[in-house]
């Protein structure tokens, strides 16, 4: 992106992300986005999708890190 992009905020707090920004982030309808505020600046990023099957498959193996001795990490 060579310059600044602008959009207006609606009375409902909604805005349209400019097409050039959507293309650069690789986002489209149904994608999740994240807003992070740092020192008065908003950072907009795409939330990467997770493989639900993989997450469910490893869920039981993560229990080994749920102990008081792990709190100091």
C-alpha angles and dihedrals in degrees: 000000000000099000147009121300123212138197134167128244116237124222087261092056093255128136138176117243106228115253092241090056092046090052094049092049092043093232131146142159112328095017119129120235132194129220118205120182118208121173094333095315124108119220113202118199140166116255107228115230118244127222099248093195091054092046091051091047094056097037094096093049092058092066091084089075096055101095138110090246089064095057094086094062 
